[in-house]
Amino acid sequence: MVRKLSTSSFYIQLYQIIDDRSSDQIISWNKSNNNSFIVWDLKKLRSNILPKSSSVLGKNMTEFIAKLRSHGFKTVVKGPGELEFSHDDFERGPLMKKMMVKALSERIERFDAQIKSMKCRLKAKEASLKVENLFQNLRI
C-alpha cells in the first residue's frame, strides 16, 4: 500500500511541477500534445526543481528519468539539453482523471490483497491456537 501511495504522489507532484507556470522556462507542457511535457533545461531542473521536490520524483536526473520510465513515460529526445516525456494517460487537465482512477484502482487492489493476506494469517494463527489448546487438554 505504501508503494501505491507514493505512486499517486509521484503523478500528483509531477503534474503540479509541470503545470506551474513559473517553471515554464525549465519544464512545461508540450503546446501541441496534451499527453507530454518537455524539460527545456536539464541543468536547472536538476539544480532548481528536483532538490525542492520530495524524493518522490527522484534525487537526481538519473533517478527522475528512471522513475518516469517505471511509471510508463516514454522518452522523446529533443534538442541538446532538452527531453520530452509522454504518457497516454498523463493528460493536461484539472484532475488527470484517467491517471488518478488508475492509481486509486491499483491502490484498492493492493489493499484488498493485504486484507486477504491478513485474514489468512489470522486463520492460521487461530488454527495453531486450537491445536495448542487440544494438546494442553490432552496433558490433563
Summary of the structure (lengths in Angstrom):
residues: 140
radius of gyration: 22.8
end to end distance: 46.2
largest distance: 83.1
contacts: 358
relative contact order: 0.14
helix: 59%
strand: 11%
